[in-house]
Amino acid sequence: ACLPPKTCTLVYFLLPNFSLLLQACLKERYGLDASQVRAFIHYQPSYYHLHVHFTHVRLQQPGTVVGKAHLLDDVIDNITLINEQYYQKCALTYQLNESHPLLALLRKHHDQAENV
């Protein structure tokens, strides 16, 4: 579930500015301070394309839990403070439902590896 190099570079430059711009828009339009907003991303395998959500901190939804979402500030810090290729090298923990097709494939692979 790593980002391709070109995507990583694009994200490296866009995310910090994107976050600040959206925070300013949310403040202007809805009167929400950054402390009232949870910004997080979804990416594979939980979802099939990178996208960002901004929700009120009081809103609790299944897609906002650890293993489904990655806090935007954490992602920005990981790629700007630690390493631009952080997500090409790290292992991401994620949660899959019992009915998710990827879970069936992982189980099949695990079973085959145990029988070798």
C-alpha positions, 0 to 999 in steps of 0.5 A: 500500500505504498505510494508511487514515487511521483505521488509521494513527491506531489504529496510532499509539496501539496499536503502542508499547503492544502491542510492550511488552506482548508483550515482557513476555509473552514474557519471563514465559512463555518467558524471552525478552529483547527482544534474542532476539526479532524483531518485524515486520509484514506488510502489502500487497501481500506479505500482504493484511492488517496483522499482527505476528509475534514470532519468535526471532532465530535463526529464518530464514524467507522472510517475514522478509526485507527486502521482505516484512517491516518491523521493528516498532520501525522502524514505531513510530519512523516513525509516532511520531518522524517523522510519524503519516502516514508510511506514507501518504506514503512509498514501500514497497519490496516483493518479489513472487514471479514467480507473484504476480498483482500482478506480472503486473498491474504488468508489464502496466501498465508495458508499456502505459505504455511504448507510450504 
